[in-house]
Structures are given as C-alpha cells and as structure tokens.
C-alpha cells in the first residue's frame, strides 16, 4: 500500500498540535504549578470532584429531612436527627462523596478547593458517626488552611461533631474560640444554628432562644424563618411567657409557611392568647369547631381534639377536657404518638385531679402500649404505670378481703339469729 510522504510544511501543524497536547498534559501532574496548571487544577477539582461530592451529600441531607417526622407536641428540633437507617441506605452516596472529594485532594492538592474537599470528607465521616476521623479531618483543615472562612467552617463542623458525640466540654471550647473570630455571614449563621442545636441537646431553653433569635434575621428562605420562629414560640410557651410565644407564632404565620406549620402555629396561638372573658373563650371554641369542619384538616382531627382538651383543662373544665382527649384518642388512627399523648393526659387527670387510680392505671396502660419508646418521658410514664398496677392490685386485694370478711360476718350473724 502506498503511504504518502508528508512534506516538512505538512508536518508542522501536526507537530504543533502534539506540542500543545504535551504542554497540556504536563500541566495535569498533581504537583505542577503555574498559571495554566493552577487553572486546570482549580476547574477540575471544583467541577469533577467537589461539586459532585457536594451533590451526593445534598441528596443524603434531603433523605434525612424526608425521614424526619416533626413531633409538634414537643419543641421541634433545630437539626433533624442523623438517622442511622438513612445513612445505611445512602451508604453508596456517602462512599461516592468521599471518593470524589479524595480524588480532588490527591490529584489536585494545590487547587483552591482542597479545603472544601476535606470538609466534605469530614461531614461524611460525621454522618457515618465516625467521630474520630471526622474530628481529625476538621482539625487538619483548621491547622493547614490559609483561608480563614474555610478554617471557621471546619471548626463549626468540629463543634457539631463534638455535640453529636456528647463531648460537650470540647464543643464549648470550640464555640468560645469562634466567638472571638471575625466570621463571615454564612459561618455566623451556621454557628448560631449549631449552638442552638448544642443547647437543645443539653435541654437549655434559654440558650436555644438566644441563638435562634440571633439567627432568624439572617435567614433568607421563608420556610427556614418559619420553623425558627415556631421553635422560639414553642420555647416561650414552655417557659410560660405566653405573650412572647404569641408574638413568635404570629411571626411564623406571616412568613407564608407550608400548611402543616401554619396549622400548628395558629393552633398554638389559641393556647397562649390572652383571654379577657367568656366572649374570648367562646371565640376560641368556635375556632376549634371551624377547624374540625375544614376538609383540609381531616388528618389533623386528633391533634385538634387534643388541643381542645388542653384548652378546656386550662380553663378548669375537666369534664370537657376528658371528652376532648377521648375524641383525640378515638380519631387518632394512624398516629400512635398523638394517641399516646391523649391517653397520657387522661391518665394524669384521673391520677392527679380525680384520684381515680383504677381509671388512671387503665389509661397509663394504654399510653405505654402505644407510645413510641423514643419519647423522652417514656421511662417515667412506664415507671408510674408499674407503680399504679401494683397499687391497684393491692387495693383490689384489700377490697376482696374486706368483702369476704363482710360476708363471713353476715353469715355468723345469720347463724346467731
């Protein structure tokens, strides 16, 4: 076969192209520095590594949010629980996140995205409850990074890791250090939320309110603001500061939140509203009846009846409170948590107010039967249920013994007659 011989002039373009490719490939070496090499490593590390890893973590975050069920009878969580079931299901996503971020670190170590890739690795370890390696990763960024913003971000996640691992003394130390630093807006917002989470784990209501009040004006998305305002309202309600609670529930409703949050904010507003007389009480009752008739609230009827029970109990109307709590339990067909609260309130009324220990025992039995064991009060409720069971058994035994003695006494009287 005839092969044409290229002239020198014809060979020049090919040599030029090969030369360009040689130069380009030489810039791909991980340790290569220079304007062209820096540009290559920055773009590649950003789009081929960090961005993809970030999207994997974003999907895991969304799955955690979707799996988390809000318990509106308790103060909502600032951060959703990192559900181990979700983490197990999303293990491939997390593995891919670490893989991509690690490629960015090893192949493009001098890019502008190396710190960000390390933070991705640290967050993934945090989600996996690999606290030792998460701590080491965040500490590494803090000690090696030349970017203050990235160092601060790593320290905030280091604090979060300490909180999740219940290492509170180190969490406080990191928080105190960050307080002295000049943080950008994004990190300041993240720090306030992490501190609020820390105080929530420690059950320090004042600390939660302090940090959420600081972060609320910094939030741009209405749905974020709505939740924060709602939590602040819940805490003020818990502290007995009804006027402040009403203020923040109202702020929540004005952010145009999703219907469920709006519904609960309006419901709670009626619990903390200042009532001047019978006309206000009638107005609240009318509002509850209106909610019950609204088709949008079919799935919320158990909660409405429960709040009606709380309202009547607050007014001292135990008979109406009992009636509404019973209706709450009856209409709660797919929410065992809510049903258990209705039973619990009935048990407390019969135990504390009416001193009917047999009925109290019956309702505590029902509470323990349906209440999820992850409820904070479950252990205390179970203990009272066991004490009541023993007490009622003794009372029943004594009553039966007294009956037998009474019958025997009657027999002896009859024989004497």
Order of alpha helices (4+ residues) and beta strands (2+ residues): alpha-alpha-alpha-alpha-alpha-alpha-alpha-alpha-alpha-alpha-alpha-alpha-alpha-alpha-alpha-alpha-alpha-alpha-alpha-alpha
